[in-house]
């Protein structure tokens, strides 16, 4: 198969720091164009060997040679650019979280279906093989029935002027930026969304929540998350069962050359640790490139996207009300992503 020709809309930090370096290693994909109205596209293109540079995103979308696009826009702009890319006939990998409302979700799915293009929410962490190892341990009964799960994702925000993740109008805040990972991994392990959530958040000086803690009730299994922009970097996940526990020390954002450690600790005192090295952005790009060429039209991992949206909506309602909230399904479907990897 010839390499899928990708376009990258914007010169966002995640595109420069993670996505484009991974694209250079991908076996079935190439960065063929980049666009930005801020004048930075030419410099980024020169650094990564991208042949086509556009001063507007519309020009890139009009390029008939581009097959798939990567959209790392601020959250609040995702829907409009997904729809624009769909109307241009491009398959779309859009940074997480995909959208922030039921209305926008319906709009983007309709646009992609009408134009026959594939869409995927870019939770790159899902493609790291450490999560396949977790599924193997769970399915083998190593830790017994799951009792609880605990996810943490924190880092210190660089409060530069105009930081989009601190703007309510662009759907910023800790839940949408880092809490969504915690929600996603627990849904992925359980194969379903929780029935209810209860969240508390703080925001000392910003218009969005910057630290959040929440309880997610999976009807017999309790999940907890805490996330935010104020504390030292940590991104861990722990699954506790009746026979033992699984701990991931770099669950969501391991650097490509760094080992992600999976530790299994059992009630008898025995412990096993496994170090896994991979670039999840590279695997994500390669997998989506295959889907873009071979699958026709689909929302890839649609059930996970719908479950994540349902939980985030409930978390935001709980934060606003200071009360527990039920999780109302977007679509009641089950998934088996971990088994498929």
Phi and psi restraints in degrees (value plus and minus 20) as a CYANA .aco file:
   2 UNK   PHI     -89.7   -49.7
   2 UNK   PSI     136.1   176.1
   3 UNK   PHI     -85.3   -45.3
   3 UNK   PSI     116.0   156.0
   4 UNK   PHI     -88.3   -48.3
   4 UNK   PSI     112.2   152.2
   5 UNK   PHI    -110.5   -70.5
   5 UNK   PSI      95.6   135.6
   6 UNK   PHI    -122.9   -82.9
   6 UNK   PSI     127.8   167.8
   7 UNK   PHI    -135.5   -95.5
   7 UNK   PSI     121.3   161.3
   8 UNK   PHI    -134.9   -94.9
   8 UNK   PSI      98.9   138.9
   9 UNK   PHI    -114.6   -74.6
   9 UNK   PSI      96.4   136.4
  10 UNK   PHI      70.2   110.2
  10 UNK   PSI     139.1   179.1
  11 UNK   PHI    -125.8   -85.8
  11 UNK   PSI      17.1    57.1
  12 UNK   PHI     -74.1   -34.1
  12 UNK   PSI     134.8   174.8
  13 UNK   PHI     -76.6   -36.6
  13 UNK   PSI     -61.2   -21.2
  14 UNK   PHI     -86.3   -46.3
  14 UNK   PSI     -51.2   -11.2
  15 UNK   PHI     -86.2   -46.2
  15 UNK   PSI     -64.3   -24.3
  16 UNK   PHI     -95.1   -55.1
  16 UNK   PSI     -59.4   -19.4
  17 UNK   PHI    -103.8   -63.8
  17 UNK   PSI     -50.9   -10.9
  18 UNK   PHI    -144.7  -104.7
  18 UNK   PSI     -72.1   -32.1
  19 UNK   PHI     -89.8   -49.8
  19 UNK   PSI     -70.7   -30.7
  20 UNK   PHI     -88.2   -48.2
  20 UNK   PSI     -59.3   -19.3
  21 UNK   PHI     -80.3   -40.3
  21 UNK   PSI     -56.9   -16.9
  22 UNK   PHI     -88.8   -48.8
  22 UNK   PSI     -58.3   -18.3
  23 UNK   PHI     -78.6   -38.6
  23 UNK   PSI     -56.0   -16.0
  24 UNK   PHI     -84.8   -44.8
  24 UNK   PSI     -42.1    -2.1
  25 UNK   PHI    -117.5   -77.5
  25 UNK   PSI     -31.7     8.3
  26 UNK   PHI     -88.3   -48.3
  26 UNK   PSI     121.2   161.2
  27 UNK   PHI    -104.0   -64.0
  27 UNK   PSI     -40.3    -0.3
  28 UNK   PHI    -149.8  -109.8
  28 UNK   PSI       4.4    44.4
  29 UNK   PHI    -167.6  -127.6
  29 UNK   PSI     131.1   171.1
  30 UNK   PHI    -164.0  -124.0
  30 UNK   PSI     121.7   161.7
  31 UNK   PHI    -100.4   -60.4
  31 UNK   PSI      90.6   130.6
  32 UNK   PHI    -123.7   -83.7
  32 UNK   PSI     -37.4     2.6
  33 UNK   PHI    -179.5  -139.5
  33 UNK   PSI     132.3   172.3
  34 UNK   PHI    -161.9  -121.9
  34 UNK   PSI     126.8   166.8
  35 UNK   PHI    -153.3  -113.3
  35 UNK   PSI     127.4   167.4
  36 UNK   PHI    -186.8  -146.8
  36 UNK   PSI     112.4   152.4
  37 UNK   PHI    -101.6   -61.6
  37 UNK   PSI     -22.2    17.8
  38 UNK   PHI    -113.3   -73.3
  38 UNK   PSI     -16.6    23.4
  39 UNK   PHI      64.7   104.7
  39 UNK   PSI     -16.1    23.9
  40 UNK   PHI    -114.2   -74.2
  40 UNK   PSI     -28.8    11.2
  41 UNK   PHI     -82.5   -42.5
  41 UNK   PSI     -57.6   -17.6
  42 UNK   PHI     -84.0   -44.0
  42 UNK   PSI     -61.4   -21.4
  43 UNK   PHI     -85.5   -45.5
  43 UNK   PSI     -63.0   -23.0
  44 UNK   PHI     -86.6   -46.6
  44 UNK   PSI     -60.0   -20.0
  45 UNK   PHI     -81.7   -41.7
  45 UNK   PSI     -61.6   -21.6
  46 UNK   PHI     -84.7   -44.7
  46 UNK   PSI     -57.9   -17.9
  47 UNK   PHI     -87.9   -47.9
  47 UNK   PSI     -53.6   -13.6
  48 UNK   PHI    -130.0   -90.0
  48 UNK   PSI     -11.8    28.2
  49 UNK   PHI      47.4    87.4
  49 UNK   PSI      17.9    57.9
  50 UNK   PHI    -110.9   -70.9
  50 UNK   PSI     102.7   142.7
  51 UNK   PHI     -94.8   -54.8
  51 UNK   PSI     -51.8   -11.8
  52 UNK   PHI    -132.1   -92.1
  52 UNK   PSI     113.7   153.7
  53 UNK   PHI    -145.4  -105.4
  53 UNK   PSI     111.6   151.6
  54 UNK   PHI    -145.6  -105.6
  54 UNK   PSI     122.8   162.8
  55 UNK   PHI    -108.5   -68.5
  55 UNK   PSI     -23.1    16.9
  56 UNK   PHI    -160.8  -120.8
  56 UNK   PSI     129.8   169.8
  57 UNK   PHI     -88.7   -48.7
  57 UNK   PSI     -51.9   -11.9
  58 UNK   PHI     -81.9   -41.9
  58 UNK   PSI     -57.9   -17.9
  59 UNK   PHI     -84.5   -44.5
  59 UNK   PSI     -61.8   -21.8
  60 UNK   PHI     -82.5   -42.5
  60 UNK   PSI     -65.3   -25.3
  61 UNK   PHI     -83.5   -43.5
  61 UNK   PSI     -45.2    -5.2
  62 UNK   PHI    -102.2   -62.2
  62 UNK   PSI     -27.8    12.2
  63 UNK   PHI     -93.5   -53.5
  63 UNK   PSI      95.0   135.0
  64 UNK   PHI     -88.6   -48.6
  64 UNK   PSI     -35.7     4.3
  65 UNK   PHI     -98.7   -58.7
  65 UNK   PSI     -37.2     2.8
  66 UNK   PHI    -103.7   -63.7
  66 UNK   PSI     106.9   146.9
  67 UNK   PHI    -118.7   -78.7
  67 UNK   PSI     -59.1   -19.1
  68 UNK   PHI    -154.4  -114.4
  68 UNK   PSI     133.1   173.1
  69 UNK   PHI    -151.3  -111.3
  69 UNK   PSI     130.1   170.1
  70 UNK   PHI    -131.3   -91.3
  70 UNK   PSI     107.2   147.2
  71 UNK   PHI    -137.2   -97.2
  71 UNK   PSI      76.8   116.8
  72 UNK   PHI    -120.9   -80.9
  72 UNK   PSI      24.4    64.4
  73 UNK   PHI     -93.8   -53.8
  73 UNK   PSI     144.3   184.3
  74 UNK   PHI     -75.0   -35.0
  74 UNK   PSI     129.1   169.1
  75 UNK   PHI     -71.6   -31.6
  75 UNK   PSI     -62.6   -22.6
  76 UNK   PHI     -88.5   -48.5
  76 UNK   PSI     -31.0     9.0
  77 UNK   PHI    -122.9   -82.9
  77 UNK   PSI     -21.1    18.9
  78 UNK   PHI     -78.8   -38.8
  78 UNK   PSI     -69.3   -29.3
  79 UNK   PHI     -79.5   -39.5
  79 UNK   PSI     -66.7   -26.7
  80 UNK   PHI     -85.1   -45.1
  80 UNK   PSI     -55.0   -15.0
  81 UNK   PHI    -103.5   -63.5
  81 UNK   PSI     -47.7    -7.7
  82 UNK   PHI     -81.3   -41.3
  82 UNK   PSI     -66.3   -26.3
  83 UNK   PHI     -84.7   -44.7
  83 UNK   PSI     -62.1   -22.1
  84 UNK   PHI     -82.0   -42.0
  84 UNK   PSI     -62.4   -22.4
  85 UNK   PHI     -86.9   -46.9
  85 UNK   PSI     -59.0   -19.0
  86 UNK   PHI     -83.3   -43.3
  86 UNK   PSI     -63.1   -23.1
  87 UNK   PHI     -82.6   -42.6
  87 UNK   PSI     -46.5    -6.5
  88 UNK   PHI    -106.3   -66.3
  88 UNK   PSI     -21.3    18.7
  89 UNK   PHI      60.1   100.1
  89 UNK   PSI       2.6    42.6
  90 UNK   PHI    -118.7   -78.7
  90 UNK   PSI     120.4   160.4
  91 UNK   PHI     -92.4   -52.4
  91 UNK   PSI     126.9   166.9
  92 UNK   PHI    -149.6  -109.6
  92 UNK   PSI     104.2   144.2
  93 UNK   PHI    -129.1   -89.1
  93 UNK   PSI      91.3   131.3
  94 UNK   PHI    -133.1   -93.1
  94 UNK   PSI     113.9   153.9
  95 UNK   PHI     -76.8   -36.8
  95 UNK   PSI     131.6   171.6
  96 UNK   PHI     -94.6   -54.6
  96 UNK   PSI     138.8   178.8
  97 UNK   PHI     -93.3   -53.3
  97 UNK   PSI     129.5   169.5
  98 UNK   PHI     -77.3   -37.3
  98 UNK   PSI     -77.8   -37.8
  99 UNK   PHI    -165.0  -125.0
  99 UNK   PSI     151.0   191.0
 100 UNK   PHI    -135.4   -95.4
 100 UNK   PSI     -14.7    25.3
 101 UNK   PHI    -166.6  -126.6
 101 UNK   PSI     138.0   178.0
 102 UNK   PHI     -83.6   -43.6
 102 UNK   PSI     -56.6   -16.6
 103 UNK   PHI     -84.0   -44.0
 103 UNK   PSI     -66.7   -26.7
 104 UNK   PHI     -86.0   -46.0
 104 UNK   PSI     -56.3   -16.3
 105 UNK   PHI     -82.2   -42.2
 105 UNK   PSI     -65.5   -25.5
 106 UNK   PHI     -81.1   -41.1
 106 UNK   PSI     -58.9   -18.9
 107 UNK   PHI     -85.5   -45.5
 107 UNK   PSI     -64.4   -24.4
 108 UNK   PHI     -92.8   -52.8
 108 UNK   PSI     -57.8   -17.8
 109 UNK   PHI     -85.0   -45.0
 109 UNK   PSI     -60.6   -20.6
 110 UNK   PHI     -82.8   -42.8
 110 UNK   PSI     -64.3   -24.3
 111 UNK   PHI     -83.9   -43.9
 111 UNK   PSI     -61.9   -21.9
 112 UNK   PHI     -88.6   -48.6
 112 UNK   PSI     -60.4   -20.4
 113 UNK   PHI     -85.5   -45.5
 113 UNK   PSI     -62.6   -22.6
 114 UNK   PHI     -85.8   -45.8
 114 UNK   PSI     -51.1   -11.1
 115 UNK   PHI    -119.9   -79.9
 115 UNK   PSI     -18.7    21.3
 116 UNK   PHI      45.7    85.7
 116 UNK   PSI      18.8    58.8
 117 UNK   PHI    -138.1   -98.1
 117 UNK   PSI     137.8   177.8
 118 UNK   PHI    -112.2   -72.2
 118 UNK   PSI     131.1   171.1
 119 UNK   PHI    -157.1  -117.1
 119 UNK   PSI     117.4   157.4
 120 UNK   PHI    -162.6  -122.6
 120 UNK   PSI     118.2   158.2
 121 UNK   PHI     -97.5   -57.5
 121 UNK   PSI     108.2   148.2
 122 UNK   PHI    -106.6   -66.6
 122 UNK   PSI      48.9    88.9
 123 UNK   PHI    -107.7   -67.7
 123 UNK   PSI      62.5   102.5
 124 UNK   PHI     -80.5   -40.5
 124 UNK   PSI     -48.3    -8.3
 125 UNK   PHI     -79.3   -39.3
 125 UNK   PSI     -48.3    -8.3
 126 UNK   PHI     -77.6   -37.6
 126 UNK   PSI     -45.5    -5.5
 127 UNK   PHI    -113.3   -73.3
 127 UNK   PSI     -17.6    22.4
 128 UNK   PHI     -98.2   -58.2
 128 UNK   PSI     111.6   151.6
 129 UNK   PHI     -85.0   -45.0
 129 UNK   PSI     -31.2     8.8
 130 UNK   PHI     -80.5   -40.5
 130 UNK   PSI     -49.7    -9.7
 131 UNK   PHI     -97.0   -57.0
 131 UNK   PSI     -47.6    -7.6
 132 UNK   PHI     -85.8   -45.8
 132 UNK   PSI     -59.3   -19.3
 133 UNK   PHI     -84.5   -44.5
 133 UNK   PSI     -59.3   -19.3
 134 UNK   PHI     -78.8   -38.8
 134 UNK   PSI     -65.9   -25.9
 135 UNK   PHI     -81.6   -41.6
 135 UNK   PSI     -60.1   -20.1
 136 UNK   PHI     -81.4   -41.4
 136 UNK   PSI     -62.9   -22.9
 137 UNK   PHI     -84.6   -44.6
 137 UNK   PSI     -62.8   -22.8
 138 UNK   PHI     -84.8   -44.8
 138 UNK   PSI     -67.5   -27.5
 139 UNK   PHI     -84.6   -44.6
 139 UNK   PSI     -50.6   -10.6
 140 UNK   PHI     -99.3   -59.3
 140 UNK   PSI     -23.7    16.3
 141 UNK   PHI      56.1    96.1
 141 UNK   PSI      -1.3    38.7
 142 UNK   PHI     -79.8   -39.8
 142 UNK   PSI     -59.0   -19.0
 143 UNK   PHI    -127.4   -87.4
 143 UNK   PSI     -14.3    25.7
 144 UNK   PHI      55.4    95.4
 144 UNK   PSI    -194.1  -154.1
 145 UNK   PHI     -77.2   -37.2
 145 UNK   PSI     120.4   160.4
 146 UNK   PHI     -92.5   -52.5
 146 UNK   PSI     114.7   154.7
 147 UNK   PHI    -124.4   -84.4
 147 UNK   PSI     -65.6   -25.6
 148 UNK   PHI    -175.7  -135.7
 148 UNK   PSI     143.3   183.3
 149 UNK   PHI    -157.5  -117.5
 149 UNK   PSI     128.2   168.2
 150 UNK   PHI    -163.2  -123.2
 150 UNK   PSI      97.0   137.0
 151 UNK   PHI    -140.4  -100.4
 151 UNK   PSI     116.4   156.4
 152 UNK   PHI    -153.6  -113.6
 152 UNK   PSI     115.4   155.4
 153 UNK   PHI    -168.5  -128.5
 153 UNK   PSI      87.8   127.8
 154 UNK   PHI    -153.4  -113.4
 154 UNK   PSI     131.0   171.0
 155 UNK   PHI    -178.7  -138.7
 155 UNK   PSI     143.0   183.0
 156 UNK   PHI    -108.7   -68.7
 156 UNK   PSI      98.6   138.6
 157 UNK   PHI     -91.4   -51.4
 157 UNK   PSI     113.7   153.7
 158 UNK   PHI    -101.4   -61.4
 158 UNK   PSI      85.5   125.5
 159 UNK   PHI    -103.2   -63.2
 159 UNK   PSI      41.6    81.6
 160 UNK   PHI     -90.3   -50.3
 160 UNK   PSI     131.5   171.5
 161 UNK   PHI     -76.0   -36.0
 161 UNK   PSI     112.6   152.6
 162 UNK   PHI      62.6   102.6
 162 UNK   PSI     -11.4    28.6
 163 UNK   PHI     -74.3   -34.3
 163 UNK   PSI      95.8   135.8
 164 UNK   PHI     -89.5   -49.5
 164 UNK   PSI     -45.5    -5.5
 165 UNK   PHI     -96.8   -56.8
 165 UNK   PSI     -23.2    16.8
 166 UNK   PHI    -129.6   -89.6
 166 UNK   PSI      -7.6    32.4
 167 UNK   PHI    -129.1   -89.1
 167 UNK   PSI     100.2   140.2
 168 UNK   PHI     -82.9   -42.9
 168 UNK   PSI     -57.1   -17.1
 169 UNK   PHI     -87.6   -47.6
 169 UNK   PSI     -36.6     3.4
 170 UNK   PHI    -128.2   -88.2
 170 UNK   PSI      -0.4    39.6
 171 UNK   PHI      40.2    80.2
 171 UNK   PSI      24.0    64.0
 172 UNK   PHI    -101.4   -61.4
 172 UNK   PSI    -188.5  -148.5
 173 UNK   PHI      90.2   130.2
 173 UNK   PSI     141.4   181.4
 174 UNK   PHI     -86.3   -46.3
 174 UNK   PSI     -56.8   -16.8
 175 UNK   PHI     -81.6   -41.6
 175 UNK   PSI     -67.6   -27.6
 176 UNK   PHI     -93.8   -53.8
 176 UNK   PSI     -47.6    -7.6
 177 UNK   PHI    -109.0   -69.0
 177 UNK   PSI     -67.3   -27.3
 178 UNK   PHI    -142.2  -102.2
 178 UNK   PSI     -51.0   -11.0
 179 UNK   PHI     -82.6   -42.6
 179 UNK   PSI     -48.6    -8.6
 180 UNK   PHI     -82.4   -42.4
 180 UNK   PSI     -50.7   -10.7
 181 UNK   PHI     -84.6   -44.6
 181 UNK   PSI     -66.1   -26.1
 182 UNK   PHI     -81.4   -41.4
 182 UNK   PSI     -63.5   -23.5
 183 UNK   PHI     -80.1   -40.1
 183 UNK   PSI     -66.3   -26.3
 184 UNK   PHI     -83.9   -43.9
 184 UNK   PSI     -63.1   -23.1
 185 UNK   PHI     -89.0   -49.0
 185 UNK   PSI     -55.9   -15.9
 186 UNK   PHI     -90.0   -50.0
 186 UNK   PSI     -60.4   -20.4
 187 UNK   PHI     -81.5   -41.5
 187 UNK   PSI     -59.0   -19.0
 188 UNK   PHI     -86.2   -46.2
 188 UNK   PSI     -62.0   -22.0
 189 UNK   PHI     -86.7   -46.7
 189 UNK   PSI     -63.9   -23.9
 190 UNK   PHI    -100.5   -60.5
 190 UNK   PSI     -41.7    -1.7
 191 UNK   PHI      56.9    96.9
 191 UNK   PSI      -4.3    35.7
 192 UNK   PHI    -184.8  -144.8
 192 UNK   PSI     146.8   186.8
 193 UNK   PHI    -106.3   -66.3
 193 UNK   PSI     138.9   178.9
 194 UNK   PHI     -88.9   -48.9
 194 UNK   PSI     143.0   183.0
 195 UNK   PHI    -104.8   -64.8
 195 UNK   PSI     -46.5    -6.5
 196 UNK   PHI    -174.7  -134.7
 196 UNK   PSI     142.7   182.7
 197 UNK   PHI    -159.1  -119.1
 197 UNK   PSI     136.9   176.9
 198 UNK   PHI    -162.8  -122.8
 198 UNK   PSI      96.1   136.1
 199 UNK   PHI    -144.1  -104.1
 199 UNK   PSI     126.5   166.5
 200 UNK   PHI    -150.6  -110.6
 200 UNK   PSI     119.1   159.1
 201 UNK   PHI    -156.9  -116.9
 201 UNK   PSI     138.8   178.8
 202 UNK   PHI    -149.8  -109.8
 202 UNK   PSI     136.9   176.9
 203 UNK   PHI    -174.9  -134.9
 203 UNK   PSI      68.8   108.8
 204 UNK   PHI     -79.6   -39.6
 204 UNK   PSI     -56.9   -16.9
 205 UNK   PHI    -164.2  -124.2
 205 UNK   PSI     -11.1    28.9
 206 UNK   PHI    -141.9  -101.9
 206 UNK   PSI     138.9   178.9
 207 UNK   PHI    -100.1   -60.1
 207 UNK   PSI     -19.9    20.1
 208 UNK   PHI    -145.2  -105.2
 208 UNK   PSI     141.0   181.0
 209 UNK   PHI     -87.4   -47.4
 209 UNK   PSI     112.7   152.7
 210 UNK   PHI    -133.8   -93.8
 210 UNK   PSI     -32.0     8.0
 211 UNK   PHI    -161.2  -121.2
 211 UNK   PSI     112.5   152.5
 212 UNK   PHI    -158.6  -118.6
 212 UNK   PSI     120.6   160.6
 213 UNK   PHI    -147.6  -107.6
 213 UNK   PSI     124.2   164.2
 214 UNK   PHI    -171.6  -131.6
 214 UNK   PSI     132.4   172.4
 215 UNK   PHI    -129.5   -89.5
 215 UNK   PSI     110.4   150.4
 216 UNK   PHI    -135.8   -95.8
 216 UNK   PSI     102.2   142.2
 217 UNK   PHI    -119.5   -79.5
 217 UNK   PSI      89.6   129.6
 218 UNK   PHI    -114.6   -74.6
 218 UNK   PSI      15.1    55.1
 219 UNK   PHI      36.3    76.3
 219 UNK   PSI      39.4    79.4
 220 UNK   PHI     101.6   141.6
 220 UNK   PSI     -42.8    -2.8
 221 UNK   PHI    -139.6   -99.6
 221 UNK   PSI     109.8   149.8
 222 UNK   PHI    -121.1   -81.1
 222 UNK   PSI     111.2   151.2
 223 UNK   PHI    -133.6   -93.6
 223 UNK   PSI     121.9   161.9
 224 UNK   PHI    -144.6  -104.6
 224 UNK   PSI     128.1   168.1
 225 UNK   PHI    -155.2  -115.2
 225 UNK   PSI     127.1   167.1
 226 UNK   PHI    -160.8  -120.8
 226 UNK   PSI     119.8   159.8
 227 UNK   PHI    -174.7  -134.7
 227 UNK   PSI     140.9   180.9
 228 UNK   PHI     147.5   187.5
 228 UNK   PSI    -197.9  -157.9
 229 UNK   PHI    -131.3   -91.3
 229 UNK   PSI      -9.9    30.1
 230 UNK   PHI    -128.9   -88.9
 230 UNK   PSI     -42.9    -2.9
 231 UNK   PHI    -132.1   -92.1
 231 UNK   PSI     150.1   190.1
 232 UNK   PHI     -75.9   -35.9
 232 UNK   PSI     133.5   173.5
 233 UNK   PHI     -84.3   -44.3
 233 UNK   PSI     108.3   148.3
 234 UNK   PHI    -172.7  -132.7
 234 UNK   PSI     117.8   157.8
 235 UNK   PHI    -166.4  -126.4
 235 UNK   PSI      67.4   107.4
 236 UNK   PHI    -139.6   -99.6
 236 UNK   PSI     139.6   179.6
 237 UNK   PHI    -166.2  -126.2
 237 UNK   PSI     116.5   156.5
 238 UNK   PHI    -153.7  -113.7
 238 UNK   PSI     114.0   154.0
 239 UNK   PHI    -136.9   -96.9
 239 UNK   PSI     101.6   141.6
 240 UNK   PHI    -127.4   -87.4
 240 UNK   PSI     108.0   148.0
 241 UNK   PHI    -139.6   -99.6
 241 UNK   PSI     159.3   199.3
 242 UNK   PHI     -90.4   -50.4
 242 UNK   PSI     -41.5    -1.5
 243 UNK   PHI    -126.9   -86.9
 243 UNK   PSI     -33.5     6.5
 244 UNK   PHI     152.4   192.4
 244 UNK   PSI    -184.6  -144.6
 245 UNK   PHI    -165.4  -125.4
 245 UNK   PSI     134.1   174.1
 246 UNK   PHI    -136.1   -96.1
 246 UNK   PSI     111.5   151.5
 247 UNK   PHI    -144.8  -104.8
 247 UNK   PSI     112.1   152.1
 248 UNK   PHI    -131.1   -91.1
 248 UNK   PSI     103.2   143.2
 249 UNK   PHI    -111.6   -71.6
 249 UNK   PSI     -28.1    11.9
 250 UNK   PHI    -167.5  -127.5
 250 UNK   PSI      46.2    86.2
 251 UNK   PHI     -93.2   -53.2
 251 UNK   PSI     -53.3   -13.3
 252 UNK   PHI    -134.6   -94.6
 252 UNK   PSI     -45.6    -5.6
 253 UNK   PHI    -166.3  -126.3
 253 UNK   PSI      35.1    75.1
 254 UNK   PHI     -91.0   -51.0
 254 UNK   PSI     119.5   159.5
 255 UNK   PHI     -87.1   -47.1
 255 UNK   PSI     130.5   170.5
 256 UNK   PHI     -73.6   -33.6
 256 UNK   PSI     -56.7   -16.7
 257 UNK   PHI    -115.6   -75.6
 257 UNK   PSI     -19.8    20.2
 258 UNK   PHI    -114.8   -74.8
 258 UNK   PSI     124.8   164.8
 259 UNK   PHI     -96.0   -56.0
 259 UNK   PSI     114.4   154.4
 260 UNK   PHI    -119.1   -79.1
 260 UNK   PSI     101.6   141.6
 261 UNK   PHI    -116.1   -76.1
 261 UNK   PSI     109.8   149.8
 262 UNK   PHI    -130.0   -90.0
 262 UNK   PSI     100.7   140.7
 263 UNK   PHI    -137.6   -97.6
 263 UNK   PSI     109.8   149.8
 264 UNK   PHI    -131.2   -91.2
 264 UNK   PSI     100.5   140.5
 265 UNK   PHI    -139.8   -99.8
 265 UNK   PSI     105.2   145.2
 266 UNK   PHI    -126.5   -86.5
 266 UNK   PSI     143.8   183.8
 267 UNK   PHI     -83.9   -43.9
 267 UNK   PSI     -44.6    -4.6
 268 UNK   PHI     -98.8   -58.8
 268 UNK   PSI     -17.9    22.1
 269 UNK   PHI      74.7   114.7
 269 UNK   PSI     -27.9    12.1
 270 UNK   PHI     -97.9   -57.9
 270 UNK   PSI     129.5   169.5
 271 UNK   PHI    -160.1  -120.1
 271 UNK   PSI     117.7   157.7
 272 UNK   PHI    -147.1  -107.1
 272 UNK   PSI     120.2   160.2
 273 UNK   PHI    -147.1  -107.1
 273 UNK   PSI     118.1   158.1
 274 UNK   PHI    -147.9  -107.9
 274 UNK   PSI     107.5   147.5
 275 UNK   PHI    -120.3   -80.3
 275 UNK   PSI     107.1   147.1
 276 UNK   PHI    -142.7  -102.7
 276 UNK   PSI     108.0   148.0
 277 UNK   PHI    -138.3   -98.3
 277 UNK   PSI     106.6   146.6
 278 UNK   PHI    -186.0  -146.0
 278 UNK   PSI     137.6   177.6
 279 UNK   PHI    -119.9   -79.9
 279 UNK   PSI      82.9   122.9
 280 UNK   PHI     -84.9   -44.9
 280 UNK   PSI     -47.9    -7.9
 281 UNK   PHI     -84.0   -44.0
 281 UNK   PSI     -61.7   -21.7
 282 UNK   PHI     -81.4   -41.4
 282 UNK   PSI     -67.0   -27.0
 283 UNK   PHI     -84.4   -44.4
 283 UNK   PSI     -61.1   -21.1
 284 UNK   PHI     -78.3   -38.3
 284 UNK   PSI     -67.1   -27.1
 285 UNK   PHI     -82.0   -42.0
 285 UNK   PSI     -64.3   -24.3
 286 UNK   PHI     -85.3   -45.3
 286 UNK   PSI     -62.7   -22.7
 287 UNK   PHI     -85.0   -45.0
 287 UNK   PSI     -65.9   -25.9
 288 UNK   PHI     -87.3   -47.3
 288 UNK   PSI     -53.3   -13.3
 289 UNK   PHI     -82.0   -42.0
 289 UNK   PSI     -58.6   -18.6
 290 UNK   PHI     -85.1   -45.1
 290 UNK   PSI     -67.1   -27.1
 291 UNK   PHI     -81.5   -41.5
 291 UNK   PSI     -60.8   -20.8
 292 UNK   PHI     -81.3   -41.3
 292 UNK   PSI     -57.9   -17.9
 293 UNK   PHI    -100.4   -60.4
 293 UNK   PSI     -56.4   -16.4
 294 UNK   PHI    -127.7   -87.7
 294 UNK   PSI     -38.5     1.5
 295 UNK   PHI    -116.2   -76.2
 295 UNK   PSI     -28.3    11.7
 296 UNK   PHI      55.3    95.3
 296 UNK   PSI    -149.3  -109.3
 297 UNK   PHI    -131.8   -91.8
 297 UNK   PSI     110.5   150.5
 298 UNK   PHI    -183.1  -143.1
 298 UNK   PSI     137.1   177.1
 299 UNK   PHI    -112.9   -72.9
 299 UNK   PSI      86.8   126.8
 300 UNK   PHI     -89.7   -49.7
 300 UNK   PSI     111.0   151.0
 301 UNK   PHI      37.2    77.2
 301 UNK   PSI      22.2    62.2
 302 UNK   PHI     -77.1   -37.1
 302 UNK   PSI     -60.6   -20.6
 303 UNK   PHI     -84.8   -44.8
 303 UNK   PSI     -57.2   -17.2
 304 UNK   PHI     -85.2   -45.2
 304 UNK   PSI     -61.3   -21.3
 305 UNK   PHI     -81.6   -41.6
 305 UNK   PSI     -63.4   -23.4
 306 UNK   PHI     -87.8   -47.8
 306 UNK   PSI     -60.2   -20.2
 307 UNK   PHI     -85.7   -45.7
 307 UNK   PSI     -60.6   -20.6
 308 UNK   PHI     -83.4   -43.4
 308 UNK   PSI     -63.1   -23.1
 309 UNK   PHI     -82.3   -42.3
 309 UNK   PSI     -64.8   -24.8
 310 UNK   PHI     -79.3   -39.3
 310 UNK   PSI     -62.8   -22.8
 311 UNK   PHI     -91.0   -51.0
 311 UNK   PSI     -62.3   -22.3
 312 UNK   PHI     -81.6   -41.6
 312 UNK   PSI     -60.0   -20.0
 313 UNK   PHI     -80.9   -40.9
 313 UNK   PSI     -63.0   -23.0
 314 UNK   PHI     -86.9   -46.9
 314 UNK   PSI     -59.0   -19.0
 315 UNK   PHI     -81.6   -41.6
 315 UNK   PSI     -63.5   -23.5
 316 UNK   PHI     -86.6   -46.6
 316 UNK   PSI     -56.3   -16.3
 317 UNK   PHI     -84.8   -44.8
 317 UNK   PSI     -61.3   -21.3
 318 UNK   PHI     -85.8   -45.8
 318 UNK   PSI     -61.3   -21.3
 319 UNK   PHI     -79.7   -39.7
 319 UNK   PSI     -61.8   -21.8
 320 UNK   PHI     -90.8   -50.8
 320 UNK   PSI     -56.9   -16.9
 321 UNK   PHI    -112.2   -72.2
 321 UNK   PSI     -40.7    -0.7
 322 UNK   PHI      50.5    90.5
 322 UNK   PSI       4.4    44.4
 323 UNK   PHI    -156.7  -116.7
 323 UNK   PSI     139.4   179.4
 324 UNK   PHI     -82.9   -42.9
 324 UNK   PSI     133.9   173.9
 325 UNK   PHI    -157.8  -117.8
 325 UNK   PSI     120.1   160.1
 326 UNK   PHI     -91.3   -51.3
 326 UNK   PSI     130.6   170.6
 327 UNK   PHI    -115.3   -75.3
 327 UNK   PSI      97.3   137.3
 328 UNK   PHI    -116.1   -76.1
 328 UNK   PSI      98.7   138.7
 329 UNK   PHI     -82.9   -42.9
 329 UNK   PSI     121.5   161.5
 330 UNK   PHI     -94.2   -54.2
 330 UNK   PSI     -69.0   -29.0
 331 UNK   PHI    -164.5  -124.5
 331 UNK   PSI     113.2   153.2
 332 UNK   PHI    -105.2   -65.2
 332 UNK   PSI      64.9   104.9
 333 UNK   PHI    -151.9  -111.9
 333 UNK   PSI     132.6   172.6
 334 UNK   PHI    -120.4   -80.4
 334 UNK   PSI     143.5   183.5
 335 UNK   PHI    -160.2  -120.2
 335 UNK   PSI     143.9   183.9
 336 UNK   PHI    -160.0  -120.0
 336 UNK   PSI      24.2    64.2
 337 UNK   PHI     -78.5   -38.5
 337 UNK   PSI     -67.4   -27.4
 338 UNK   PHI     -82.7   -42.7
 338 UNK   PSI     -55.4   -15.4
 339 UNK   PHI     -88.6   -48.6
 339 UNK   PSI     -45.4    -5.4
 340 UNK   PHI    -103.3   -63.3
 340 UNK   PSI     -40.3    -0.3
